[in-house]
Amino acid sequence: MKRLILVLVAACSHGSNEPASAEPAVPAADPAPCADVADNTAKLMAKKSDQLKAVLVKHCTEDKWSIALRKCGLLAKSEDELGPCHKEFVGTQFESLKNDLDALETTTVHDVPPPAAPTTPPAANPMPK
């Protein structure tokens, strides 16, 4: 019996000399990447500016928006469907985003030059010199 156990142990110990795989596990694909959320949200808001998209991506990334919030913004088909997404914000995420969006709106409005004043030629002098 002792001999059988030794044979089994010896057989099991002659496994592969290859080291265990050191490859890291591949993380699951992000179901709602911030860039895609920003693109869809900007499109639905009818404001396709790169500045708006940059603000959305920044907050999505830095404020660590939840998957539920990102999916809500990504899957919305109209601006009205973005409304329910508000409940997915936590803490100060919404206030922080709103502050930057308000600042962006103010900057955008001020960056647009006023319309040019109408130019009319000076009236001819009716008096000869």
N, CA, C and O atoms as a MOPAC input file, in Angstrom:
PM7 MOZYME 1SCF
protein

 N      0.81800 1    -1.17000 1     0.00000 1
 C      0.00000 1     0.00000 1     0.00000 1
 C      0.87000 1     1.24500 1     0.00000 1
 O      0.60300 1     2.22300 1    -0.69800 1
 N      1.91900 1     1.17300 1     0.80700 1
 C      2.83700 1     2.29800 1     0.88900 1
 C      3.45100 1     2.57600 1    -0.48100 1
 O      3.65000 1     3.72400 1    -0.88000 1
 N      3.74300 1     1.48300 1    -1.18500 1
 C      4.35800 1     1.61700 1    -2.50200 1
 C      3.37900 1     2.29800 1    -3.47200 1
 O      3.80800 1     3.10900 1    -4.29300 1
 N      2.09000 1     1.99200 1    -3.39700 1
 C      1.08100 1     2.58200 1    -4.27100 1
 C      0.98000 1     4.07800 1    -4.02800 1
 O      0.85900 1     4.85400 1    -4.97500 1
 N      1.02800 1     4.47600 1    -2.80700 1
 C      0.96200 1     5.90400 1    -2.47300 1
 C      2.19000 1     6.62100 1    -3.02500 1
 O      2.06400 1     7.70900 1    -3.58600 1
 N      3.35800 1     6.03800 1    -2.87800 1
 C      4.57200 1     6.65400 1    -3.40200 1
 C      4.50700 1     6.77800 1    -4.92300 1
 O      4.93000 1     7.79400 1    -5.47500 1
 N      3.99100 1     5.77100 1    -5.59900 1
 C      3.87700 1     5.81400 1    -7.05800 1
 C      2.92000 1     6.94100 1    -7.46500 1
 O      3.20000 1     7.67700 1    -8.41200 1
 N      1.79500 1     7.07900 1    -6.75600 1
 C      0.83200 1     8.13700 1    -7.06600 1
 C      1.44200 1     9.52300 1    -6.82900 1
 O      1.26600 1    10.42400 1    -7.65000 1
 N      2.13900 1     9.69400 1    -5.73800 1
 C      2.78600 1    10.98200 1    -5.43100 1
 C      3.84100 1    11.28500 1    -6.47800 1
 O      3.93000 1    12.41700 1    -6.95300 1
 N      4.63300 1    10.30800 1    -6.84200 1
 C      5.66600 1    10.50700 1    -7.85500 1
 C      5.04100 1    10.85300 1    -9.19900 1
 O      5.56000 1    11.70600 1    -9.92000 1
 N      3.93700 1    10.20600 1    -9.54300 1
 C      3.27900 1    10.47000 1   -10.82300 1
 C      2.70300 1    11.88000 1   -10.84300 1
 O      2.77500 1    12.56500 1   -11.86400 1
 N      2.15000 1    12.30600 1    -9.75800 1
 C      1.56200 1    13.64600 1    -9.68100 1
 C      2.63200 1    14.72700 1    -9.66400 1
 O      2.39600 1    15.83400 1   -10.14900 1
 N      3.77600 1    14.43400 1    -9.12500 1
 C      4.80700 1    15.46100 1    -9.02000 1
 C      5.57600 1    15.65300 1   -10.30900 1
 O      6.37100 1    16.58900 1   -10.39700 1
 N      5.38500 1    14.82600 1   -11.29700 1
 C      6.07700 1    14.98400 1   -12.57900 1
 C      5.23300 1    15.76900 1   -13.56800 1
 O      5.27200 1    15.50400 1   -14.76900 1
 N      4.49400 1    16.70400 1   -13.08500 1
 C      3.65900 1    17.52300 1   -13.96400 1
 C      4.53900 1    18.41300 1   -14.81000 1
 O      5.76200 1    18.27400 1   -14.82600 1
 N      3.92700 1    19.29000 1   -15.48100 1
 C      4.62200 1    20.20100 1   -16.38100 1
 C      5.58300 1    21.08100 1   -15.60200 1
 O      5.27900 1    21.53000 1   -14.49700 1
 N      6.75300 1    21.32300 1   -16.19700 1
 C      7.71900 1    22.23100 1   -15.58700 1
 C      7.44600 1    23.67600 1   -15.98900 1
 O      8.18200 1    24.58200 1   -15.59600 1
 N      6.38300 1    23.89400 1   -16.77800 1
 C      6.01300 1    25.24100 1   -17.21200 1
 C      5.48700 1    26.02100 1   -16.00900 1
 O      4.71200 1    25.49200 1   -15.21200 1
 N      5.90700 1    27.26700 1   -15.88100 1
 C      5.35000 1    28.07000 1   -14.78900 1
 C      3.88300 1    28.37700 1   -15.06600 1
 O      3.43400 1    28.34900 1   -16.21200 1
 N      3.16100 1    28.66300 1   -14.02500 1
 C      1.75300 1    29.01900 1   -14.17800 1
 C      1.65600 1    30.28300 1   -15.02300 1
 O      2.55100 1    31.12800 1   -14.99200 1
 N      0.58800 1    30.40700 1   -15.76100 1
 C      0.39600 1    31.55800 1   -16.64400 1
 C      0.43700 1    32.84800 1   -15.82500 1
 O     -0.26800 1    32.99400 1   -14.82600 1
 N      1.26900 1    33.76500 1   -16.26800 1
 C      1.39900 1    35.04100 1   -15.56900 1
 C      0.59600 1    36.13500 1   -16.26100 1
 O      0.68800 1    37.30400 1   -15.88600 1
 N     -0.19200 1    35.76300 1   -17.26800 1
 C     -0.99500 1    36.75900 1   -17.97400 1
 C     -2.10800 1    37.24000 1   -17.05600 1
 O     -2.80400 1    36.44000 1   -16.43100 1
 N     -2.26900 1    38.57700 1   -16.98200 1
 C     -3.34100 1    39.09200 1   -16.12600 1
 C     -4.69700 1    38.81200 1   -16.76300 1
 O     -4.81300 1    38.67700 1   -17.98100 1
 N     -5.68100 1    38.73100 1   -15.94600 1
 C     -7.03400 1    38.53600 1   -16.45200 1
 C     -7.44400 1    39.78400 1   -17.22400 1
 O     -7.13400 1    40.90300 1   -16.81600 1
 N     -8.12700 1    39.59500 1   -18.31500 1
 C     -8.58400 1    40.72300 1   -19.12100 1
 C     -9.87200 1    41.24300 1   -18.50500 1
 O    -10.83300 1    40.49100 1   -18.34000 1
 N     -9.89500 1    42.54100 1   -18.16200 1
 C    -11.12000 1    43.07200 1   -17.56600 1
 C    -12.24900 1    43.07500 1   -18.59900 1
 O    -12.01200 1    43.15300 1   -19.80400 1
 N    -13.44800 1    42.99100 1   -18.10800 1
 C    -14.61200 1    43.03400 1   -18.99800 1
 C    -14.66700 1    44.38900 1   -19.68100 1
 O    -14.26600 1    45.40300 1   -19.10800 1
 N    -15.16100 1    44.39800 1   -20.89200 1
 C    -15.28300 1    45.65200 1   -21.63100 1
 C    -16.25800 1    46.57400 1   -20.90400 1
 O    -17.26100 1    46.12700 1   -20.34900 1
 N    -15.94500 1    47.85700 1   -20.91900 1
 C    -16.80200 1    48.85500 1   -20.27500 1
 C    -18.10800 1    48.94300 1   -21.06300 1
 O    -18.07900 1    49.22200 1   -22.26200 1
 N    -19.24900 1    48.71300 1   -20.42000 1
 C    -20.51700 1    48.73700 1   -21.15100 1
 C    -20.96200 1    50.14600 1   -21.55300 1
 O    -21.85000 1    50.30100 1   -22.39200 1
 N    -20.35700 1    51.15300 1   -20.96500 1
 C    -20.75000 1    52.53200 1   -21.27900 1
 C    -19.53600 1    53.44800 1   -21.11200 1
 O    -19.42700 1    54.14900 1   -20.10600 1
 N    -18.62000 1    53.45000 1   -22.09200 1
 C    -17.42800 1    54.30000 1   -21.98700 1
 C    -17.80500 1    55.78200 1   -21.92900 1
 O    -18.74900 1    56.22100 1   -22.58600 1
 N    -17.06900 1    56.52700 1   -21.14900 1
 C    -17.36200 1    57.94800 1   -20.95200 1
 C    -17.41700 1    58.72400 1   -22.26700 1
 O    -18.27200 1    59.59500 1   -22.42700 1
 N    -16.53000 1    58.43000 1   -23.20000 1
 C    -16.52500 1    59.15300 1   -24.48200 1
 C    -17.82700 1    58.91000 1   -25.24200 1
 O    -18.36600 1    59.83500 1   -25.85000 1
 N    -18.33300 1    57.69100 1   -25.21500 1
 C    -19.58900 1    57.37400 1   -25.89700 1
 C    -20.77300 1    58.04800 1   -25.20400 1
 O    -21.69200 1    58.53700 1   -25.86000 1
 N    -20.73900 1    58.06800 1   -23.86800 1
 C    -21.79300 1    58.74300 1   -23.10600 1
 C    -21.81000 1    60.22800 1   -23.46000 1
 O    -22.87500 1    60.80700 1   -23.67500 1
 N    -20.63500 1    60.84000 1   -23.52000 1
 C    -20.53700 1    62.26600 1   -23.83500 1
 C    -21.04000 1    62.54900 1   -25.24800 1
 O    -21.76100 1    63.52400 1   -25.46100 1
 N    -20.67200 1    61.71500 1   -26.20900 1
 C    -21.13100 1    61.90300 1   -27.59000 1
 C    -22.64900 1    61.86100 1   -27.67600 1
 O    -23.26500 1    62.73600 1   -28.28500 1
 N    -23.25200 1    60.84500 1   -27.06700 1
 C    -24.71000 1    60.70100 1   -27.13900 1
 C    -25.41100 1    61.83800 1   -26.41300 1
 O    -26.38500 1    62.39500 1   -26.91900 1
 N    -24.91900 1    62.18400 1   -25.23000 1
 C    -25.55400 1    63.24300 1   -24.44500 1
 C    -25.48100 1    64.57700 1   -25.18100 1
 O    -26.47500 1    65.30000 1   -25.24200 1
 N    -24.33000 1    64.90900 1   -25.73600 1
 C    -24.17800 1    66.16400 1   -26.47500 1
 C    -25.09800 1    66.18300 1   -27.69200 1
 O    -25.69800 1    67.21100 1   -28.00800 1
 N    -25.20500 1    65.05000 1   -28.36700 1
 C    -26.08000 1    64.96100 1   -29.55400 1
 C    -27.52900 1    65.21400 1   -29.14200 1
 O    -28.24300 1    65.96200 1   -29.81000 1
 N    -27.96200 1    64.59500 1   -28.04700 1
 C    -29.34600 1    64.75000 1   -27.60300 1
 C    -29.63200 1    66.16400 1   -27.11700 1
 O    -30.76200 1    66.64500 1   -27.21200 1
 N    -28.61500 1    66.82100 1   -26.60100 1
 C    -28.78700 1    68.19500 1   -26.12600 1
 C    -28.68000 1    69.18200 1   -27.28700 1
 O    -28.78000 1    70.39300 1   -27.08800 1
 N    -28.47600 1    68.66500 1   -28.49300 1
 C    -28.33400 1    69.48900 1   -29.70500 1
 C    -27.18700 1    70.48100 1   -29.55900 1
 O    -27.23200 1    71.58700 1   -30.09800 1
 N    -26.16400 1    70.07000 1   -28.82500 1
 C    -24.97700 1    70.90100 1   -28.63100 1
 C    -23.77400 1    70.01400 1   -28.86300 1
 O    -23.20800 1    69.46600 1   -27.91700 1
 N    -23.38900 1    69.87300 1   -30.09000 1
 C    -22.33500 1    68.92200 1   -30.43800 1
 C    -20.94300 1    69.51400 1   -30.29400 1
 O    -20.02500 1    69.10800 1   -31.00600 1
 N    -20.77200 1    70.46000 1   -29.39200 1
 C    -19.46900 1    71.10600 1   -29.26700 1
 C    -18.44600 1    70.18600 1   -28.61800 1
 O    -18.76900 1    69.37200 1   -27.75200 1
 N    -17.22600 1    70.33500 1   -29.05400 1
 C    -16.13400 1    69.56200 1   -28.46200 1
 C    -15.91700 1    69.96300 1   -27.00700 1
 O    -15.50700 1    69.14100 1   -26.18800 1
 N    -16.19200 1    71.22800 1   -26.68800 1
 C    -16.02900 1    71.69700 1   -25.30000 1
 C    -17.00700 1    70.97500 1   -24.38000 1
 O    -16.63500 1    70.55100 1   -23.28500 1
 N    -18.25500 1    70.83300 1   -24.81900 1
 C    -19.25800 1    70.13700 1   -24.00800 1
 C    -18.85300 1    68.68700 1   -23.80700 1
 O    -18.92000 1    68.16900 1   -22.69300 1
 N    -18.43400 1    68.03400 1   -24.87400 1
 C    -18.01400 1    66.64100 1   -24.76600 1
 C    -16.83700 1    66.49900 1   -23.80100 1
 O    -16.78300 1    65.55200 1   -23.01600 1
 N    -15.90200 1    67.43600 1   -23.86300 1
 C    -14.73400 1    67.38200 1   -22.97200 1
 C    -15.15400 1    67.51200 1   -21.51400 1
 O    -14.62500 1    66.80700 1   -20.65400 1
 N    -16.10100 1    68.40400 1   -21.22400 1
 C    -16.58900 1    68.58100 1   -19.85200 1
 C    -17.27800 1    67.30800 1   -19.37700 1
 O    -17.07000 1    66.87100 1   -18.24500 1
 N    -18.09300 1    66.71500 1   -20.23400 1
 C    -18.79500 1    65.48600 1   -19.85500 1
 C    -17.82500 1    64.33800 1   -19.60300 1
 O    -17.96800 1    63.61100 1   -18.62000 1
 N    -16.83700 1    64.16800 1   -20.48300 1
 C    -15.85700 1    63.09300 1   -20.30100 1
 C    -15.06600 1    63.31700 1   -19.01100 1
 O    -14.82200 1    62.37700 1   -18.25500 1
 N    -14.67100 1    64.56200 1   -18.76600 1
 C    -13.89500 1    64.88700 1   -17.55300 1
 C    -14.67000 1    64.49400 1   -16.29700 1
 O    -14.12900 1    63.82900 1   -15.41300 1
 N    -15.92400 1    64.89900 1   -16.21900 1
 C    -16.71900 1    64.59100 1   -15.02300 1
 C    -17.03100 1    63.10000 1   -14.92800 1
 O    -16.98100 1    62.52000 1   -13.84400 1
 N    -17.35000 1    62.48900 1   -16.05000 1
 C    -17.62900 1    61.05300 1   -16.05400 1
 C    -16.43700 1    60.28200 1   -15.50500 1
 O    -16.59700 1    59.36100 1   -14.70500 1
 N    -15.24200 1    60.66700 1   -15.94200 1
 C    -14.02300 1    59.96500 1   -15.54300 1
 C    -13.59800 1    60.31700 1   -14.12500 1
 O    -13.41200 1    59.43700 1   -13.28500 1
 N    -13.44700 1    61.61200 1   -13.86600 1
 C    -12.91300 1    62.04700 1   -12.57200 1
 C    -13.89100 1    61.84500 1   -11.42100 1
 O    -13.48100 1    61.54400 1   -10.30000 1
 N    -15.19100 1    62.01200 1   -11.69700 1
 C    -16.19500 1    61.84400 1   -10.64100 1
 C    -16.64700 1    60.38900 1   -10.50700 1
 O    -17.47400 1    60.05400 1    -9.65900 1
 N    -16.08100 1    59.53200 1   -11.36500 1
 C    -16.37000 1    58.08900 1   -11.31500 1
 C    -17.88200 1    57.80500 1   -11.36200 1
 O    -18.45600 1    57.21500 1   -10.44700 1
 N    -18.50000 1    58.25200 1   -12.46600 1
 C    -19.91800 1    57.99800 1   -12.64200 1
 C    -20.17600 1    56.49800 1   -12.64000 1
 O    -19.39000 1    55.72200 1   -13.18300 1
 N    -21.26500 1    56.10400 1   -12.03400 1
 C    -21.62400 1    54.68000 1   -11.95700 1
 C    -21.97500 1    54.14300 1   -13.34700 1
 O    -22.27400 1    54.89600 1   -14.27300 1
 N    -21.92800 1    52.83800 1   -13.45200 1
 C    -22.31500 1    52.20200 1   -14.71700 1
 C    -23.77800 1    52.52500 1   -15.01500 1
 O    -24.13500 1    52.75100 1   -16.17200 1
 N    -24.62200 1    52.55000 1   -13.99500 1
 C    -26.04600 1    52.85100 1   -14.20600 1
 C    -26.22300 1    54.25000 1   -14.79600 1
 O    -27.02700 1    54.44400 1   -15.70900 1
 N    -25.48000 1    55.21500 1   -14.28100 1
 C    -25.57300 1    56.58800 1   -14.78800 1
 C    -25.06800 1    56.65900 1   -16.22800 1
 O    -25.69400 1    57.27700 1   -17.08900 1
 N    -23.92400 1    56.01500 1   -16.47300 1
 C    -23.35200 1    56.05000 1   -17.82500 1
 C    -24.25800 1    55.34400 1   -18.82900 1
 O    -24.44000 1    55.82700 1   -19.94600 1
 N    -24.82200 1    54.21400 1   -18.44000 1
 C    -25.72900 1    53.49600 1   -19.34200 1
 C    -26.96800 1    54.33500 1   -19.63100 1
 O    -27.45800 1    54.34800 1   -20.76000 1
 N    -27.47000 1    55.02600 1   -18.63100 1
 C    -28.64700 1    55.87100 1   -18.80700 1
 C    -28.36000 1    56.94700 1   -19.85900 1
 O    -29.17300 1    57.17400 1   -20.75500 1
 N    -27.21300 1    57.60100 1   -19.74800 1
 C    -26.84800 1    58.63000 1   -20.71800 1
 C    -26.56700 1    58.06500 1   -22.09800 1
 O    -26.85200 1    58.71000 1   -23.10700 1
 N    -26.01800 1    56.88200 1   -22.14500 1
 C    -25.67000 1    56.25800 1   -23.42200 1
 C    -26.90300 1    55.72900 1   -24.16300 1
 O    -26.98700 1    55.82700 1   -25.38700 1
 N    -27.84500 1    55.17400 1   -23.42200 1
 C    -29.00200 1    54.53200 1   -24.04200 1
 C    -30.18100 1    55.47800 1   -24.27900 1
 O    -31.15600 1    55.09500 1   -24.92600 1
 N    -30.10300 1    56.70100 1   -23.76600 1
 C    -31.19100 1    57.66300 1   -23.97100 1
 C    -31.34200 1    57.95000 1   -25.46000 1
 O    -30.35700 1    58.07100 1   -26.18800 1
 N    -32.58700 1    58.05600 1   -25.89600 1
 C    -32.88300 1    58.31500 1   -27.31300 1
 C    -33.37600 1    59.74100 1   -27.54800 1
 O    -33.51900 1    60.17200 1   -28.69200 1
 N    -33.63500 1    60.46700 1   -26.46700 1
 C    -34.09500 1    61.85700 1   -26.59300 1
 C    -33.63800 1    62.62200 1   -25.35400 1
 O    -33.22600 1    62.03000 1   -24.35700 1
 N    -33.71900 1    63.94500 1   -25.43700 1
 C    -33.32400 1    64.75600 1   -24.28000 1
 C    -34.23900 1    64.47800 1   -23.09300 1
 O    -33.79500 1    64.52300 1   -21.94600 1
 N    -35.51600 1    64.19000 1   -23.35900 1
 C    -36.44900 1    63.85300 1   -22.27500 1
 C    -36.01200 1    62.59100 1   -21.53500 1
 O    -36.21100 1    62.48000 1   -20.32500 1
 N    -35.41700 1    61.63900 1   -22.25800 1
 C    -34.97500 1    60.39300 1   -21.62800 1
 C    -33.71800 1    60.59200 1   -20.77500 1
 O    -33.34500 1    59.70600 1   -20.00700 1
 N    -33.06800 1    61.74800 1   -20.90600 1
 C    -31.92400 1    62.04300 1   -20.04100 1
 C    -32.38100 1    62.45000 1   -18.63800 1
 O    -31.62600 1    62.31600 1   -17.67500 1
 N    -33.61900 1    62.94900 1   -18.52400 1
 C    -34.15000 1    63.40800 1   -17.23200 1
 C    -34.03600 1    62.38800 1   -16.11200 1
 O    -33.52100 1    62.71000 1   -15.04100 1
 N    -34.50600 1    61.16300 1   -16.33500 1
 C    -34.42100 1    60.15600 1   -15.27400 1
 C    -32.97900 1    59.81000 1   -14.86900 1
 O    -32.75900 1    59.25800 1   -13.79100 1
 N    -32.01900 1    60.12500 1   -15.70700 1
 C    -30.61900 1    59.83600 1   -15.37200 1
 C    -30.17500 1    60.62300 1   -14.14600 1
 O    -29.24200 1    60.22300 1   -13.44900 1
 N    -30.84200 1    61.74100 1   -13.88600 1
 C    -30.46300 1    62.61700 1   -12.77300 1
 C    -30.43100 1    61.86000 1   -11.44800 1
 O    -29.59000 1    62.13100 1   -10.59100 1
 N    -31.34900 1    60.91300 1   -11.28600 1
 C    -31.41200 1    60.18100 1   -10.00900 1
 C    -30.20600 1    59.27800 1    -9.78500 1
 O    -29.99100 1    58.79100 1    -8.67500 1
 N    -29.41900 1    59.05200 1   -10.83400 1
 C    -28.24500 1    58.18500 1   -10.72400 1
 C    -26.99500 1    58.91300 1   -10.22000 1
 O    -26.01000 1    58.27100 1    -9.85300 1
 N    -27.03200 1    60.25400 1   -10.20200 1
 C    -25.89200 1    60.99800 1    -9.66700 1
 C    -25.83400 1    60.80200 1    -8.16300 1
 O    -26.87200 1    60.68600 1    -7.51100 1
 N    -24.63100 1    60.76400 1    -7.60700 1
 C    -24.46600 1    60.63400 1    -6.15400 1
 C    -23.59800 1    61.77100 1    -5.64200 1
 O    -22.76400 1    62.32000 1    -6.36200 1
 N    -23.81800 1    62.10500 1    -4.38200 1
 C    -22.99600 1    63.14800 1    -3.75100 1
 C    -23.07300 1    64.45700 1    -4.50500 1
 O    -24.15700 1    64.95500 1    -4.80600 1
 N    -21.91400 1    65.00600 1    -4.80600 1
 C    -21.84300 1    66.30600 1    -5.47200 1
 C    -21.59700 1    66.18500 1    -6.97500 1
 O    -21.24800 1    67.17100 1    -7.62500 1
 N    -21.77300 1    65.00100 1    -7.52600 1
 C    -21.49900 1    64.80200 1    -8.95300 1
 C    -22.32200 1    65.75100 1    -9.83100 1
 O    -21.78400 1    66.37300 1   -10.74700 1
 N    -23.61700 1    65.85900 1    -9.55600 1
 C    -24.46300 1    66.69200 1   -10.40200 1
 C    -24.12500 1    68.17100 1   -10.24800 1
 O    -24.03000 1    68.89600 1   -11.23900 1
 N    -23.94300 1    68.61700 1    -9.01400 1
 C    -23.63600 1    70.03000 1    -8.78400 1
 C    -22.31600 1    70.41600 1    -9.44100 1
 O    -22.19400 1    71.49800 1   -10.01600 1
 N    -21.34500 1    69.54100 1    -9.35400 1
 C    -20.04800 1    69.79600 1    -9.95800 1
 C    -20.16700 1    69.90200 1   -11.48000 1
 O    -19.59800 1    70.80600 1   -12.09200 1
 N    -20.90800 1    68.97500 1   -12.08200 1
 C    -21.12400 1    69.00600 1   -13.52800 1
 C    -21.88900 1    70.26800 1   -13.91100 1
 O    -21.52000 1    70.94600 1   -14.87000 1
 N    -22.94200 1    70.58800 1   -13.17800 1
 C    -23.76600 1    71.75500 1   -13.49000 1
 C    -22.94200 1    73.03700 1   -13.43400 1
 O    -23.09600 1    73.91200 1   -14.28500 1
 N    -22.07200 1    73.15000 1   -12.44200 1
 C    -21.22200 1    74.34400 1   -12.34300 1
 C    -20.35400 1    74.50400 1   -13.58600 1
 O    -20.22600 1    75.60300 1   -14.12700 1
 N    -19.76200 1    73.40700 1   -14.03300 1
 C    -18.91500 1    73.48800 1   -15.22800 1
 C    -19.73200 1    73.73500 1   -16.49300 1
 O    -19.27500 1    74.43300 1   -17.39900 1
 N    -20.93400 1    73.16800 1   -16.56100 1
 C    -21.78400 1    73.41800 1   -17.73200 1
 C    -22.25700 1    74.86600 1   -17.76300 1
 O    -22.32400 1    75.47500 1   -18.83100 1
 N    -22.58600 1    75.42100 1   -16.59500 1
 C    -22.97100 1    76.83400 1   -16.52600 1
 C    -21.81400 1    77.72900 1   -16.95700 1
 O    -22.00200 1    78.68900 1   -17.70400 1
 N    -20.61800 1    77.40300 1   -16.47800 1
 C    -19.42800 1    78.18300 1   -16.86400 1
 C    -19.16800 1    78.06600 1   -18.35700 1
 O    -18.79500 1    79.04500 1   -19.00300 1
 N    -19.36100 1    76.88300 1   -18.90400 1
 C    -19.17100 1    76.66900 1   -20.33700 1
 C    -20.18600 1    77.48700 1   -21.12800 1
 O    -19.83900 1    78.09900 1   -22.13800 1
 N    -21.42200 1    77.50100 1   -20.68100 1
 C    -22.47400 1    78.26400 1   -21.35600 1
 C    -22.14000 1    79.75100 1   -21.32700 1
 O    -22.30500 1    80.43900 1   -22.33400 1
 N    -21.67600 1    80.25200 1   -20.19100 1
 C    -21.30700 1    81.66200 1   -20.06200 1
 C    -20.13900 1    81.98200 1   -20.97800 1
 O    -20.14200 1    83.00700 1   -21.66000 1
 N    -19.14400 1    81.10900 1   -20.99700 1
 C    -17.97500 1    81.32100 1   -21.84400 1
 C    -18.36400 1    81.28800 1   -23.30900 1
 O    -17.91100 1    82.11800 1   -24.09700 1
 N    -19.19900 1    80.33300 1   -23.67500 1
 C    -19.60400 1    80.19100 1   -25.06500 1
 C    -20.38900 1    81.41200 1   -25.51900 1
 O    -20.18700 1    81.89800 1   -26.63200 1
 N    -21.28200 1    81.91300 1   -24.67100 1
 C    -22.07600 1    83.08100 1   -25.02000 1
 C    -21.17300 1    84.29700 1   -25.18400 1
 O    -21.37700 1    85.09200 1   -26.10100 1
 N    -20.17400 1    84.45900 1   -24.31000 1
 C    -19.29800 1    85.61900 1   -24.38200 1
 C    -18.28100 1    85.51900 1   -25.50600 1
 O    -17.76900 1    86.53700 1   -25.97200 1
 N    -17.98700 1    84.31200 1   -25.94300 1
 C    -17.01300 1    84.13500 1   -27.01500 1
 C    -17.58300 1    84.47100 1   -28.38100 1
 O    -16.83800 1    84.69700 1   -29.33500 1
 N    -18.91300 1    84.50400 1   -28.47400 1
 C    -19.53400 1    84.80900 1   -29.75900 1
 C    -19.52800 1    86.32200 1   -29.93900 1
 O    -20.07300 1    87.03800 1   -29.10000 1
 N    -18.92300 1    86.82300 1   -31.01400 1
 C    -18.88100 1    88.26500 1   -31.19700 1
 C    -20.27400 1    88.79800 1   -31.50700 1
 O    -21.08500 1    88.10700 1   -32.12400 1
 N    -20.55100 1    90.03000 1   -31.07700 1
 C    -21.87000 1    90.59900 1   -31.37600 1
 C    -21.99000 1    90.81900 1   -32.88000 1
 O    -20.98300 1    90.90100 1   -33.58400 1
 N    -23.21100 1    90.91300 1   -33.36400 1
 C    -23.36600 1    91.14500 1   -34.79500 1
 C    -22.75300 1    92.49000 1   -35.18300 1
 O    -22.75500 1    93.44100 1   -34.40200 1
 N    -22.24300 1    92.54200 1   -36.37800 1
 C    -21.61000 1    93.76900 1   -36.84800 1
 C    -22.65800 1    94.86200 1   -36.99000 1
 O    -23.78400 1    94.61500 1   -37.42000 1
 N    -22.26200 1    96.07600 1   -36.61900 1
 C    -23.15700 1    97.21400 1   -36.75600 1
 C    -23.36500 1    97.48600 1   -38.24400 1
 O    -22.44300 1    97.32700 1   -39.04500 1
 N    -24.58000 1    97.89600 1   -38.60800 1
 C    -24.80600 1    98.18100 1   -40.02300 1
 C    -23.94700 1    99.36300 1   -40.46000 1
 O    -23.80900 1   100.35400 1   -39.74200 1
 N    -23.39900 1    99.23800 1   -41.60600 1
 C    -22.57400 1   100.33200 1   -42.11100 1
 C    -23.33200 1   101.04500 1   -43.21000 1
 O    -23.79800 1   100.43500 1   -44.17200 1
 N    -23.44100 1   102.31800 1   -43.04800 1
 C    -24.05900 1   103.14900 1   -44.08000 1
 C    -23.03200 1   104.17400 1   -44.51000 1
 O    -22.30700 1   104.72200 1   -43.67900 1
 N    -22.97000 1   104.42800 1   -45.77400 1
 C    -21.98800 1   105.42000 1   -46.21300 1
 C    -22.36900 1   106.79500 1   -45.67700 1
 O    -23.55400 1   107.08600 1   -45.51100 1
 N    -21.37800 1   107.64600 1   -45.40500 1
 C    -21.70500 1   108.98900 1   -44.90900 1
 C    -22.52200 1   109.73200 1   -45.96600 1
 O    -22.33600 1   109.55500 1   -47.17000 1
 N    -23.40900 1   110.54700 1   -45.48100 1
 C    -24.25600 1   111.31200 1   -46.38100 1
 C    -23.40300 1   112.31700 1   -47.15300 1
 O    -22.44800 1   112.88200 1   -46.62100 1
 N    -23.76100 1   112.52100 1   -48.39500 1
 C    -23.02800 1   113.49200 1   -49.22100 1
 C    -23.30400 1   114.88700 1   -48.69500 1
 O    -24.41900 1   115.18300 1   -48.26600 1
 N    -22.30200 1   115.74000 1   -48.72400 1
 C    -22.45500 1   117.12700 1   -48.27700 1
 C    -23.17800 1   117.89500 1   -49.35900 1
 O    -22.65300 1   118.05300 1   -50.46100 1
 N    -24.39600 1   118.38700 1   -49.05900 1
 C    -25.13200 1   119.10100 1   -50.08200 1
 C    -24.53800 1   120.48400 1   -50.41500 1
 O    -24.85900 1   121.05100 1   -51.45900 1
 N    -23.71400 1   121.00600 1   -49.57900 1
 C    -23.11100 1   122.32600 1   -49.78500 1
 C    -21.81500 1   122.20800 1   -50.56000 1
 O    -20.91900 1   121.49000 1   -50.11800 1
 N    -21.67300 1   122.86500 1   -51.67300 1
 C    -20.39300 1   122.84300 1   -52.35400 1
 C    -19.39500 1   123.69900 1   -51.62700 1
 O    -19.78800 1   124.62000 1   -50.91100 1
 N    -18.14500 1   123.43600 1   -51.77900 1
 C    -17.08900 1   124.18700 1   -51.10500 1
 C    -16.67000 1   125.36800 1   -51.89000 1
 O    -15.78700 1   126.11100 1   -51.46200 1

